Amino acid sequence: MSAASKAARTGRRVTRRSMTGLVWQTGLAVLVAGFLLPSASLAAGADCRGASLLPGLAADGKLAAVEAEAAKTVNGEGRFWRIEAPGSDAGAPPSHLLGTMHLGDARVLALPEVVASAFEASDGLVLETTDVLDQTKMAAALFADPTLTTLPDGKTLGDYLGPEDEAALAAKLSAKGVPLQAVERLQPWFLSSGFMLPACLKDASGGMPLVLDTSLAKRAEAAGRPVAGLETALEQLSVMAALPIKDQMDGFVALMAAEDRLGDIFETMIELYLGEHVATIMPAIEAAVPDGGMLVGGGEGYAAFEAKLITERNLRMAERLEPHLKEGGAFVAVGALHLPGTSGLVALLRQRGYRVTRVPAPVTASVPASGEAPEAATDDPRKAAATPAPPPETMPGLTPGAGGGDDAGDTKK
């Protein structure tokens, strides 16, 4: 076994959450892969649904422990929230906050009617970054500072990989039409992004990957509403590049080993996301694939990175959101994992005096087939506002309201 493989077995928990965070936190996996892999890989239109890992967890008696872990997270249930400004700003119209999943699956793109109605009534859209909408800006951010994406001091991946892992990487890249020599000087976090994409991602007009965030942006622009960003791509890239190379490599080796299970992992994420069980996602993946590189993890070196990837960015986004929220009428869409927890956006906005109320956003069983234009789900928004969505039948142990005791009427915790 190579040294890198041994390191991954003992240290992969350091970077598992950070690698998964590429999809959930920033969407950079989608952006970066456009520069790493042939465009056909992004344009694939096949339905890439895997098999949910949740039935297996239930059969193995592990689902109860997953639920218990998720229940420790405050604001862990829900992906859609109404925000009302405090004090003298109370007369402003409410804003709304949607936790997104940075994927192009048709089920994710379809908005429940209660969400679609708020979006259509909004005065403007606020995303994590608007740089995602302009590939020229993205390219400029990616290559403005080579130290963000390339290995230091003339190093190559081979300097950090053993022969077995290097051969495995070369074979995987060759299958994607990318020679190892073309990417051997890239930092592992940057290269990992290309391995994290499911086959169902496709390009929108202008070569922009179609995910929920970019879909909302296109709709807002078509309606003549402004689209603002909370961060720059350069700020996001700097966060990823802050992870030590050793930790990046440990996570990358583990990710390569788990690549054949990505379809099942993404399917599980989507299922829990649509059921609004946001805090259950990471514990479920970790329990189902304990040896993968896609899981929630802790360990030496992770706490500092988590502070930068999640906590510091949440603080920055909460501060930059204030002008939009004070004016009112904003529709905010950021990665769903930015919402829960004591340092999540919901809690941070409440600390700043905003009234933040969960608005249940269930989905119907009927969703458009992959590749079709999404439409709003047909749930009655009046009923949705009063009744959380029931858990899918494939999640026998999950119940609405789990995840820190939050509910639709709780506004000031």
C-alpha positions in Angstrom: 0.0 0.0 0.0 1.4 3.4 -0.9 2.2 6.1 1.6 -0.6 8.3 0.3 -3.1 5.4 0.7 -1.9 4.8 4.3 -2.3 8.5 5.0 -5.8 8.4 3.6 -6.8 5.5 5.8 -5.8 7.4 8.9 -6.4 11.0 7.9 -9.2 11.1 5.4 -11.6 12.4 8.0 -9.7 15.7 8.0 -10.9 16.6 4.5 -14.1 14.6 3.8 -16.5 17.3 4.7 -14.5 19.9 2.8 -14.5 17.9 -0.4 -18.3 17.3 -0.2 -18.6 21.0 0.5 -17.4 21.8 -3.0 -20.8 20.7 -4.2 -22.9 22.1 -1.3 -21.0 25.1 -0.1 -19.7 27.0 -3.2 -20.5 25.3 -6.4 -16.9 25.5 -7.4 -16.8 21.8 -8.4 -19.1 22.7 -11.3 -17.1 25.7 -12.3 -13.6 24.2 -12.0 -14.6 21.0 -13.9 -15.4 23.1 -16.9 -11.7 23.9 -17.2 -10.4 20.4 -16.3 -12.7 18.0 -18.3 -14.0 17.9 -21.9 -17.2 20.0 -22.3 -19.1 16.8 -23.3 -18.8 15.6 -19.7 -20.8 18.6 -18.5 -23.3 18.4 -21.3 -24.3 14.8 -20.6 -28.0 14.7 -20.6 -28.6 11.1 -19.3 -30.5 10.7 -16.1 -27.8 9.8 -13.6 -29.9 8.8 -10.6 -28.1 6.3 -8.4 -29.6 4.2 -5.6 -30.4 5.9 -2.3 -28.3 4.7 0.6 -31.0 5.3 3.2 -32.8 1.9 2.9 -29.6 0.2 3.6 -29.0 2.3 6.7 -32.5 1.4 7.9 -31.9 -2.3 7.3 -28.6 -2.2 9.1 -30.1 -0.4 12.1 -28.0 2.7 11.6 -30.6 5.2 10.7 -31.6 5.9 14.3 -28.1 7.0 15.1 -28.0 9.2 12.0 -31.2 10.9 13.1 -29.9 11.4 16.6 -26.7 13.0 15.2 -28.8 15.3 12.9 -31.1 16.2 15.8 -28.2 17.9 17.6 -28.1 20.6 14.9 -30.2 23.7 15.4 -32.2 24.8 12.4 -31.3 21.4 10.8 -34.7 21.0 9.2 -35.9 23.2 6.3 -34.4 24.8 3.2 -36.7 27.8 2.8 -37.0 30.7 5.2 -38.8 34.1 5.4 -36.8 37.0 6.7 -38.3 40.2 8.2 -36.2 43.2 9.1 -36.2 44.5 12.6 -37.0 47.8 14.2 -37.4 50.8 11.9 -37.0 48.5 8.9 -40.0 46.5 9.9 -42.1 48.2 7.2 -39.9 46.7 4.4 -41.3 43.7 2.5 -40.0 40.3 3.7 -37.1 38.7 2.0 -36.7 34.9 1.5 -33.7 32.6 1.9 -33.5 29.4 -0.1 -30.8 26.7 0.7 -29.7 25.3 -2.7 -28.0 22.3 -4.0 -25.4 23.1 -6.7 -26.6 20.3 -9.0 -28.6 20.2 -12.3 -30.8 17.3 -11.4 -34.4 18.1 -12.6 -35.8 17.4 -9.2 -33.6 20.0 -7.6 -34.3 22.6 -10.3 -38.1 22.2 -9.9 -39.3 24.8 -7.3 -42.3 24.1 -5.0 -45.0 26.6 -5.6 -44.5 28.4 -2.3 -40.8 29.0 -3.3 -41.7 29.9 -6.9 -44.3 32.4 -5.8 -41.8 34.1 -3.5 -39.2 34.2 -6.2 -41.6 35.7 -8.8 -42.7 38.4 -6.2 -39.1 39.3 -5.3 -37.4 42.5 -6.3 -34.0 40.9 -6.9 -31.9 37.8 -6.5 -28.8 37.4 -4.3 -26.4 34.5 -4.9 -23.1 33.4 -3.3 -21.3 34.8 -6.2 -22.3 36.3 -9.6 -18.9 35.4 -11.1 -20.4 32.0 -11.8 -22.5 33.7 -14.5 -19.5 35.0 -16.5 -17.0 32.4 -17.5 -14.5 35.2 -18.4 -14.6 36.4 -14.8 -14.3 32.8 -13.6 -11.2 32.2 -15.8 -9.7 35.4 -14.6 -10.2 34.4 -11.0 -8.9 30.9 -11.5 -5.7 32.0 -13.1 -5.0 35.4 -11.6 -2.9 33.9 -8.8 -1.2 30.6 -9.8 -0.6 29.7 -6.1 -4.3 29.2 -5.6 -4.5 26.3 -8.0 -1.0 24.9 -8.6 1.4 23.0 -6.5 4.3 24.9 -4.9 8.0 24.9 -5.9 7.7 23.0 -9.1 6.1 20.0 -7.3 3.9 17.5 -9.2 1.2 15.1 -8.0 3.8 12.3 -8.3 5.7 13.9 -5.4 2.8 13.3 -3.1 1.4 10.0 -4.6 2.8 6.6 -4.4 3.2 4.6 -7.6 -0.1 2.7 -7.2 -2.1 5.8 -6.6 -0.4 7.7 -9.4 -1.2 4.8 -11.8 -4.8 4.8 -10.6 -5.1 8.5 -11.1 -3.6 8.3 -14.6 -6.1 5.6 -15.6 -9.1 7.5 -14.3 -8.0 10.7 -16.1 -7.3 8.8 -19.3 -10.9 7.5 -19.2 -12.0 11.1 -19.1 -9.8 12.1 -22.0 -7.3 14.0 -19.8 -3.6 13.0 -19.7 -2.0 13.1 -16.3 0.7 15.4 -17.6 -1.8 18.1 -18.3 -2.9 18.3 -14.7 0.0 17.0 -12.7 0.9 20.5 -11.3 -2.6 21.2 -10.0 -3.5 21.3 -6.3 -5.5 18.2 -5.3 -8.5 20.3 -4.2 -8.7 21.8 -7.7 -8.3 18.4 -9.4 -10.8 16.8 -7.0 -13.5 19.1 -8.4 -13.5 17.3 -11.7 -14.1 13.9 -10.0 -17.1 15.2 -8.0 -19.4 15.9 -10.9 -22.3 13.5 -11.6 -22.9 12.7 -15.3 -26.3 14.5 -15.4 -24.8 18.0 -15.3 -25.3 19.9 -18.5 -24.5 23.3 -19.9 -26.9 26.1 -20.0 -26.7 28.7 -22.8 -23.3 30.3 -23.2 -21.5 27.2 -21.8 -22.6 28.0 -18.2 -23.3 24.8 -16.2 -27.0 24.5 -15.3 -27.5 24.2 -11.5 -30.2 25.5 -9.3 -28.3 28.8 -8.6 -27.6 29.6 -12.3 -31.1 28.5 -13.3 -32.5 31.1 -10.8 -30.1 33.7 -12.1 -31.2 33.2 -15.7 -34.9 33.5 -14.7 -34.2 36.7 -12.8 -32.3 38.2 -15.6 -35.0 37.3 -18.1 -37.5 39.1 -15.8 -35.3 42.2 -15.6 -34.6 41.8 -11.9 -31.0 42.6 -10.6 -28.7 39.7 -9.5 -26.2 40.4 -6.8 -23.4 38.4 -5.2 -22.1 38.1 -1.7 -18.6 36.9 -2.5 -16.2 37.0 -5.4 -14.9 33.8 -7.0 -11.4 34.8 -5.9 -12.5 34.9 -2.2 -14.0 31.4 -2.6 -10.9 30.0 -4.3 -8.7 31.4 -1.6 -10.6 29.5 1.0 -10.1 26.2 -0.9 -6.4 26.8 -1.4 -5.9 27.4 2.3 -6.2 23.7 3.0 -2.7 22.1 3.5 -1.5 20.1 0.5 -1.1 16.9 2.7 -4.8 17.2 3.8 -5.9 17.9 0.2 -4.0 14.8 -1.0 -5.4 12.5 1.7 -8.9 13.6 0.7 -8.2 13.2 -3.0 -6.9 9.7 -2.7 -10.0 8.7 -0.7 -12.2 10.4 -3.2 -10.7 8.4 -6.1 -11.5 5.2 -4.2 -15.2 6.3 -3.7 -15.8 7.6 -7.2 -17.8 4.6 -8.3 -20.3 5.4 -5.5 -20.9 9.0 -6.4 -24.2 8.3 -8.0 -25.6 6.7 -4.9 -24.1 9.5 -2.7 -25.6 12.3 -4.8 -29.0 10.4 -4.9 -29.0 10.3 -1.1 -28.1 13.9 -0.9 -30.9 14.9 -3.3 -33.5 12.7 -1.4 -32.7 14.3 1.9 -32.5 17.8 0.5 -35.9 17.5 -1.1 -37.3 16.1 2.1 -35.8 19.2 3.9 -33.7 17.1 6.2 -30.6 19.2 5.6 -28.7 18.3 8.8 -29.2 14.6 8.1 -27.2 14.6 4.9 -23.7 14.5 6.2 -24.3 11.9 9.0 -26.1 9.7 6.5 -23.4 9.7 4.0 -20.7 9.1 6.6 -22.6 6.1 8.0 -23.3 4.6 4.6 -19.9 5.0 3.1 -17.5 5.1 6.1 -14.4 4.5 3.9 -15.1 7.1 1.2 -13.7 10.5 0.7 -17.0 12.2 0.4 -18.1 12.1 4.0 -18.4 14.3 7.0 -15.2 14.2 9.0 -13.2 15.7 11.8 -9.7 15.3 12.9 -6.4 17.2 13.1 -6.3 20.1 10.8 -10.0 20.1 10.0 -11.3 22.6 12.6 -9.2 25.5 11.2 -10.4 24.7 7.7 -14.0 24.4 8.7 -13.7 27.8 10.3 -12.7 29.3 7.0 -14.9 27.2 4.7 -18.1 27.6 6.6 -18.0 29.9 9.7 -16.0 32.8 8.3 -17.9 32.7 5.1 -21.2 32.7 6.9 -20.2 35.7 8.9 -19.1 37.5 5.7 -22.3 36.6 3.9 -24.5 37.6 6.9 -22.9 41.1 7.0 -23.1 41.6 3.2 -26.7 40.5 3.2 -27.8 43.3 5.5 -28.3 46.0 2.9 -30.5 43.7 0.8 -32.5 42.5 3.8 -33.1 46.0 5.1 -34.4 47.1 1.8 -36.6 44.0 1.7 -38.0 42.0 -1.2 -34.8 40.0 -1.8 -34.6 36.4 -2.8 -31.4 34.9 -1.4 -30.1 31.6 -2.7 -27.0 30.0 -1.1 -25.8 26.5 -0.5 -28.1 24.7 1.9 -25.3 23.7 4.3 -24.8 27.4 5.1 -28.1 27.5 6.8 -28.1 25.2 9.8 -26.2 25.2 13.0 -25.3 27.8 15.7 -23.0 29.6 13.2 -25.3 29.1 10.2 -27.0 32.0 8.4 -30.4 31.4 10.0 -28.9 31.8 13.5 -26.6 34.6 12.5 -29.4 36.6 11.0 -31.5 36.1 14.1 -28.6 37.4 16.2 -28.7 40.5 14.1 -32.3 41.0 15.0 -34.1 39.7 12.0 -37.2 37.6 12.3 -36.4 34.4 10.5 -39.3 31.9 10.0 -39.1 28.5 8.4 -41.5 28.1 5.4 -41.9 24.4 4.7 -41.3 23.7 1.0 -42.5 20.2 0.2 -42.2 18.8 -3.3 -44.6 16.6 -5.2 -43.8 13.1 -6.3 -44.1 14.2 -10.0 -41.0 15.9 -11.3 -39.8 16.6 -14.8 -37.5 14.1 -16.5 -33.9 14.9 -16.7 -33.2 17.4 -19.5 -36.7 18.9 -19.4 -37.4 22.5 -18.3 -38.3 22.6 -14.6 -41.7 23.9 -13.5 -43.0 24.8 -10.1 -44.5 22.0 -8.0 -48.2 22.2 -7.5 -48.5 22.0 -3.8 -51.0 24.4 -2.3 -48.7 27.1 -0.7 -51.3 27.7 2.1 -51.2 24.1 3.0 -47.4 24.0 2.7 -47.0 26.9 5.1 -48.8 25.0 7.8 -47.7 21.4 7.3 -44.1 20.2 6.8 -43.5 17.7 4.0 -43.9 14.1 5.0 -40.7 12.1 4.7 -40.4 9.9 1.6 -41.3 6.2 2.1 -37.7 5.3 1.5 -36.7 7.1 4.7 -38.7 5.1 7.3 -37.0 6.6 10.4 -37.0 10.2 9.5 -39.8 12.5 10.8 -40.5 16.1 10.2 -39.2 18.4 12.9 -36.1 16.4 13.6 -32.8 18.3 13.6 -32.5 20.5 16.6 -36.1 20.9 17.5 -36.7 23.7 15.0 -40.2 24.2 13.5 -42.1 26.6 11.2 -43.2 28.8 14.0 -39.8 29.2 15.8 -38.3 32.6 14.9 -36.0 33.8 17.6 -33.6 31.2 18.9 
